[in-house]
Amino acid sequence: MDFARRADGKVNVLDLTLTELRAWLADMGEPRFRAVQLWQWLWQYMARSFQDMTNLSRDFRKRLEECACIDWPQVDKVQVSSDGTTKFLLRLADNERIETVLIPATSKSGNVRWTQCLSTQVGCAMGCTFCSTGTMGFTRNMTHAEILSQILVARDYLHDTRPQWPVLRNLVFMGMGEPLLNYRNLERVLLSLNENGGLNFSPRRITVSTCGIRKGLQELGESGLAFLAISLHAPNQALRERLMPGAAKWHLDDLLDTLNSYPLKTRERITFEYLLLGGVNDSPEEARQLVRIVHSVRKSKINLIVYNSTPGSPYKAPSEERVLAFEKILWDAGITAVIRKSKGRDIDAACGQLKASALQEEAAAAAAPTVSA
């Protein structure tokens, strides 16, 4: 089989699913069980060198070093909020940069469990006007290795080395990019997450957030590999066109019709995400329009997200009174609505914000006059 290779001809083994790893090793004349051994070292024990894989023969490790590599992204910057939210700016092999975020939650027993927000693209083509990533434009899709290695970086940072009792419990594909526009790699990633002996995440602990891509939505539903969240943010087509021009190319009515035929497991519901923008989409009339949307889609609920203002943005956060009034209209209509607690307000926590800040700092440094001695 032919696999993507670096400029030096080496295969990044993190870019292979377990099935692909078996095929690659079979081409090398290795038995099937070698793939499982290598898989465990890569994803469960987070080995960064073939020499660390002590249950593999020396000759096999030498062969791996000659034709393969284990490439993790470089951590460029880490920001930690007073509430524990931790954001990473990661540099990929081609020097492109992406973000991933760790979000803490404390259980009733006092144990801290973490959710990680993952990116799937460098930039984004959807052009949502309230999103820092959307203003950057689209550069390229991320690979299987690049998407999954965000988890390795996070687990390493958390010293999360117990695969049976991990502190990183949930994954949300809500970072940079539109996941369903990179569906081929997303599907491979979801399959790898479900494999035993590796990261071993149940589909019930994975959520894919999308603004709505017709083909990818149908394929994700048929796969059953993750829960679905829809980035709605507008209760009518006109406002959707204004706020989310890329997503609005698929008419809201058609999106809702498709959601009514979306395959759901027992006790599974579709989550609508609704970002409250002060004076834009947070009025009582827009709340009532949202009620009609949610009632039109079977088995659904709402996550209300209060906008986190960013420098240079044309939008502002709504007042607490408007947020509570909006929520009350939904509850009075019998809709499950949860105001998602804002995390990381004191750092560049909004999607794309940390990368944007880094780019601005670099541009300012490059434009600064050179002082000669």
C-alpha positions in Angstrom: 0.0 0.0 0.0 1.1 3.6 -0.7 1.1 6.0 2.3 1.8 9.7 2.6 5.4 10.4 3.3 7.6 13.3 4.5 10.1 14.9 2.3 12.7 12.5 3.6 10.5 9.6 2.5 9.6 8.5 6.0 6.0 7.6 7.0 4.6 9.2 10.1 3.1 6.2 11.8 0.7 8.4 13.7 -1.0 9.0 10.3 -2.1 5.4 10.0 -5.3 3.8 11.3 -4.9 0.4 12.9 -6.1 -1.3 9.7 -3.6 0.8 7.7 -0.9 0.0 10.1 -1.5 -3.7 9.7 -1.3 -3.4 5.9 1.9 -1.3 6.1 3.6 -3.8 8.4 2.4 -6.7 6.3 4.2 -5.1 3.3 7.3 -5.2 5.5 6.8 -8.9 6.1 5.8 -8.4 9.8 3.1 -10.5 11.5 -0.3 -9.0 12.4 0.3 -8.8 16.1 3.1 -6.3 15.5 0.6 -3.7 14.5 -1.3 -4.0 17.8 2.0 -3.7 19.8 3.0 -0.7 17.8 -0.5 0.8 18.2 -0.4 0.5 22.0 3.0 2.1 22.2 1.9 5.1 20.0 -1.5 5.8 21.5 -1.7 4.2 24.9 1.9 4.7 26.2 2.5 7.8 24.0 6.0 6.7 22.9 7.9 9.3 21.0 10.8 7.1 19.9 10.9 3.6 18.5 13.7 2.8 20.9 11.3 3.1 23.8 9.3 0.2 22.5 11.0 -2.4 24.5 8.9 -5.4 23.6 9.8 -5.0 19.9 13.0 -6.7 18.7 16.1 -4.5 18.1 16.1 -5.4 14.4 12.5 -4.3 14.0 13.1 -1.1 15.8 16.0 -0.3 13.6 13.9 -1.0 10.5 11.2 1.3 11.8 13.7 4.1 12.4 15.0 3.8 8.8 11.5 4.1 7.1 9.2 5.8 9.7 8.9 8.5 12.3 6.7 9.7 15.2 5.9 13.3 14.6 4.1 15.3 17.4 3.3 18.9 16.9 5.5 21.5 18.6 3.9 23.5 21.5 4.5 27.1 20.6 2.5 28.7 23.5 0.4 27.7 26.4 -2.1 30.0 28.2 -3.8 29.0 31.5 -6.9 30.8 32.7 -7.7 31.4 36.4 -10.5 28.8 36.0 -8.0 26.2 34.8 -8.9 26.3 31.1 -5.7 25.7 29.2 -5.1 26.7 25.5 -2.3 25.4 23.3 -1.0 27.0 20.2 0.6 24.1 18.2 3.0 24.3 15.3 2.7 21.6 12.7 5.5 20.1 10.6 4.9 22.7 7.8 5.0 25.5 10.3 1.2 26.1 10.1 -0.3 26.7 13.6 -3.6 25.5 15.1 -5.2 25.6 18.6 -6.6 23.1 21.0 -8.2 23.7 24.4 -8.5 21.8 27.7 -11.6 22.6 29.7 -11.8 21.3 33.4 -14.9 20.2 35.2 -15.1 19.1 38.9 -17.3 16.2 39.8 -19.4 15.9 42.9 -16.7 13.8 44.4 -14.1 16.6 43.8 -12.3 14.8 41.0 -11.3 17.0 38.0 -12.1 15.6 34.6 -11.2 17.3 31.4 -12.8 17.9 28.0 -10.6 18.7 25.0 -11.7 20.9 22.1 -10.0 19.7 18.9 -9.3 21.4 15.6 -9.7 19.7 12.2 -8.5 22.3 9.7 -5.9 25.0 9.5 -8.2 28.0 9.2 -11.8 27.7 8.0 -13.7 28.4 4.8 -17.1 29.0 6.4 -16.5 32.7 7.1 -18.6 33.0 10.3 -18.4 36.7 11.1 -18.2 36.2 14.9 -15.3 33.7 14.8 -11.6 34.7 14.8 -10.8 31.6 12.8 -13.4 32.4 10.2 -11.7 35.8 9.5 -8.4 34.0 8.7 -9.7 32.0 5.7 -8.9 28.4 4.9 -5.4 27.0 4.4 -5.7 23.2 4.4 -7.2 20.2 6.0 -5.4 18.6 9.0 -4.2 15.0 8.7 -5.2 12.0 10.9 -1.9 12.4 12.8 -2.3 16.1 13.3 -5.8 15.8 14.6 -5.1 12.9 17.0 -1.8 14.2 18.2 -3.6 17.1 19.8 -4.8 14.5 22.3 -1.2 13.2 22.9 0.0 16.7 23.6 -2.9 17.3 26.1 -2.4 13.9 27.9 1.3 14.6 28.1 0.6 18.0 29.6 -1.9 16.5 32.1 0.5 13.6 32.9 -2.5 11.4 32.0 -0.8 8.1 31.7 -3.4 5.7 33.0 -5.4 4.5 29.9 -8.0 2.7 32.0 -8.7 5.7 34.2 -8.0 8.7 32.1 -8.6 12.3 33.4 -9.2 13.4 29.8 -12.7 12.1 29.4 -14.5 13.9 26.6 -13.7 15.2 23.2 -15.5 17.9 21.2 -14.6 18.7 17.6 -15.4 22.4 18.0 -12.0 24.0 17.4 -10.6 25.5 14.2 -12.2 24.4 11.0 -15.5 22.8 9.9 -15.0 19.0 10.7 -17.4 17.8 8.0 -15.4 19.5 5.3 -12.5 17.2 6.3 -14.7 14.2 6.6 -12.3 11.6 5.2 -9.8 12.3 7.9 -12.4 12.9 10.5 -13.9 9.4 9.9 -10.5 7.8 10.2 -9.8 9.7 13.4 -13.2 8.6 14.9 -12.4 5.0 14.0 -9.0 5.2 15.6 -10.5 6.8 18.8 -12.8 3.8 19.1 -10.0 1.2 18.8 -9.2 -0.8 21.9 -5.5 -0.7 23.1 -5.1 2.9 22.0 -6.9 6.1 23.0 -10.1 4.0 23.5 -12.8 6.7 23.5 -16.5 5.6 23.4 -18.6 7.4 20.8 -20.7 8.6 23.7 -17.7 10.7 24.9 -17.2 12.3 21.5 -19.2 15.2 19.9 -18.7 16.6 16.4 -19.9 20.1 16.0 -20.9 21.3 12.5 -22.6 24.3 11.0 -24.2 21.8 8.6 -22.6 20.2 5.5 -25.1 18.0 3.7 -22.9 15.1 2.5 -20.8 14.9 5.6 -23.8 15.1 7.9 -25.4 12.0 6.3 -22.1 10.0 6.5 -21.5 10.9 10.1 -25.1 9.8 11.1 -24.6 6.5 9.3 -21.3 5.9 11.0 -22.6 6.2 14.6 -19.1 7.2 15.7 -20.0 10.4 17.6 -22.8 12.6 18.9 -23.9 15.5 16.8 -24.0 19.2 17.6 -25.3 21.8 15.2 -23.9 25.3 15.3 -27.1 27.2 14.7 -26.6 30.8 16.1 -29.5 32.2 14.0 -33.2 31.3 14.2 -34.0 32.3 10.6 -32.4 32.2 7.2 -31.9 35.9 6.7 -29.9 36.3 10.0 -28.0 33.0 9.2 -26.9 34.5 5.9 -25.6 37.6 7.7 -23.8 35.8 10.5 -22.8 32.5 8.8 -22.5 33.1 5.0 -20.8 29.8 4.3 -23.2 27.7 6.2 -26.3 29.6 4.9 -25.7 28.3 1.4 -27.5 25.2 2.6 -30.9 26.7 3.4 -32.0 26.4 7.1 -35.2 24.7 6.2 -33.3 22.0 4.3 -30.9 21.5 7.2 -33.8 21.0 9.6 -35.5 18.5 7.3 -32.3 16.5 7.1 -31.9 16.5 10.9 -35.3 14.9 11.2 -34.0 11.8 9.4 -30.7 11.8 11.2 -30.0 8.4 12.8 -30.0 8.6 16.6 -29.1 6.0 19.2 -31.2 5.3 22.3 -31.3 8.4 24.6 -29.3 10.4 22.1 -30.4 13.9 21.2 -29.2 16.5 18.7 -27.7 19.5 20.4 -28.2 22.9 18.9 -25.5 25.4 19.8 -26.7 29.0 20.0 -24.2 31.8 20.5 -25.9 34.8 22.1 -24.6 38.1 20.5 -25.7 41.3 22.2 -28.4 43.1 20.2 -28.1 40.8 17.3 -29.8 37.4 18.0 -30.8 37.7 21.6 -34.3 39.3 21.5 -37.5 37.7 22.7 -38.7 37.4 19.1 -35.6 35.5 18.1 -36.1 33.2 21.2 -39.6 32.4 20.0 -38.3 31.7 16.5 -35.8 29.3 18.1 -38.6 27.6 20.0 -40.3 26.8 16.6 -37.0 25.4 15.2 -36.4 23.1 18.2 -40.0 21.9 18.3 -39.7 21.1 14.6 -36.7 18.7 15.2 -37.3 15.5 17.1 -35.1 14.7 20.1 -33.1 17.9 20.4 -31.9 20.3 23.0 -30.2 23.7 23.2 -26.8 24.9 24.5 -26.8 28.7 25.0 -23.3 30.2 24.8 -22.7 33.8 25.9 -20.4 35.5 23.4 -16.9 36.2 24.7 -15.9 39.6 23.3 -12.6 39.7 21.3 -10.6 42.8 20.3 -11.7 44.3 17.0 -15.0 42.3 16.9 -18.2 44.1 15.8 -20.1 42.0 18.4 -20.5 42.4 22.1 -21.7 40.1 24.9 -25.4 40.3 25.8 -26.5 41.5 29.3 -27.2 39.0 31.9 -30.9 40.1 31.9 -31.3 39.4 28.2 -29.6 36.0 28.6 -31.9 34.9 31.4 -35.0 36.3 29.6 -34.0 34.4 26.4 -33.5 31.2 28.4 -36.8 31.5 30.2 -38.7 31.7 26.9 -37.2 28.4 25.9 -37.9 26.7 29.2 -41.5 28.0 29.3 -41.9 26.3 25.9 -40.8 23.0 27.3 -37.3 23.0 25.8 -34.2 21.8 27.5 -31.9 24.8 27.4 -28.6 25.1 29.2 -26.4 28.2 29.5 -22.9 26.9 29.0 -20.6 28.4 31.5 -18.0 30.6 29.8 -14.5 29.4 30.4 -11.1 31.1 29.9 -12.4 34.7 29.7 -9.0 36.0 30.9 -7.0 34.3 28.1 -7.4 34.1 24.3 -9.9 31.3 24.7 -12.2 32.0 21.7 -11.6 29.9 18.7 -8.7 31.3 16.6 -7.9 34.1 19.1 -4.6 32.8 20.3 -3.3 32.3 16.8 -4.6 35.7 15.8 -2.8 37.3 18.7 0.4 35.5 17.8 0.2 36.6 14.2 -0.4 40.2 15.3 2.6 40.1 17.6 4.8 38.8 14.8 3.6 41.4 12.4 4.3 44.2 14.9 7.7 42.8 15.5 8.5 42.6 11.8 7.3 46.2 11.2 9.3 47.6 14.1 12.3 49.7 13.0 15.7 48.2 13.4 17.9 50.1 15.8 21.6 50.0 14.7 24.3 50.2 17.2 
